[in-house]
Amino acid sequence: MMCTHFLIEKLYATHDLEVESLKKIIDECGDDRKYDRLMDLALRTREIYYEKKVYLRALLEFTNYCDNNCFYCGIRRDNKTISRYRLSIEEIKMCCGRAYSLGYRTFVLQGGEDRFFSTDLLSDLLQTLKKHYPDAAVTLSIGELRKESYQQLFHSGADRYLLRQEAFCPAIYHKLHPDMSFENRIRCLYDLKEIGYQTGAGFIVGLPGQDSLQLAKELKFIKSLDADMVGIGPLIVHPQTPLKNFKNGSVRKTFILLALIRLLLPQALIPISTAVNTLEKRGWEMGLMSGANVLMPVISPEIMRKNYEIYTGKNNVDVSKLENIKKRIQTAGFTTDMSRGDRYHFKGEKR
Ligand code: 5AD
């Protein structure tokens, strides 16, 4: 087996590695010299395509009703201790309008799997948003749907879709996601790609049963999917979930994985997750230094945010604090870019 230093250089040069080699890097980057070199190369790689730009997305958590019962998630079906809310279509439009006038050109509509929002209802919403804000991109993050629904939403104007695979391993996946199917989740991701969405995958760092070999497999899956966006973040245990006695995921490991993702997929759009920002005070700065290039400030109405605690103490960044956000990005040595921020050279000829 080649030495880790050499493997890191090889990954930088070729943008791919065997699972075993990725695992070795994950295992050995506890060492500061290797870690620093990895970060250095990830930063250089992001600059080839995205220079120092950081894209901003306005994130709207529009419903916390959810049919699913994921073991880690605070808005899981069986958590009876939170109050459930859903925004009306009018409220969603208002929030997007507010984000637009602040300068945001991507709206991310995220929610639990809430059947109230039918495909037809969302199609109408998308068409209105696209009519009013033709130069803005809309990203959906609303879970698993049939292919026909994904198609309809795409034709109504959705540009991007976030659906983390969470765990690329049937056994781990089925343990943590009762009543859900690993095969269906992967099917969804390939459907989204095929339809023409800029597609986001990703996983939680520190799930039970996840070792470094498993993490390497997550990376290989993301590479083989050619994900346009990749969202990862450390597990933050939520007291009202079956994982309540588990421990939080490692922030340092998250940065190592962010850097590896950047090297595997040089053109990917990689956000710094709110989870990183919650566990690490300098989460943004460190995330940007690991190759991330997207931030997602939250635009949900203040009174609803406490009920969107997918994990405890969720440290949101508010969309309206734009000047602070820009200043912080600048201080870290980067520049804020308020354009749509599509994947570099995305050939999403659509409609
Ligand atoms: N800790 C960290 N991430 C979580 N997510 C859900 N619950 C948690 C948690 N407790 C992530 C999932 C989901 C994304 C929106 O949030 O990966 O896809």
Residues whose N, C-alpha, C, O or C-beta is under 5 A from the ligand:
A	BS01	5AD	Y72 C73 G74 R164 I204 P234 L235 I236 V237 H238 A275 I310 Y311
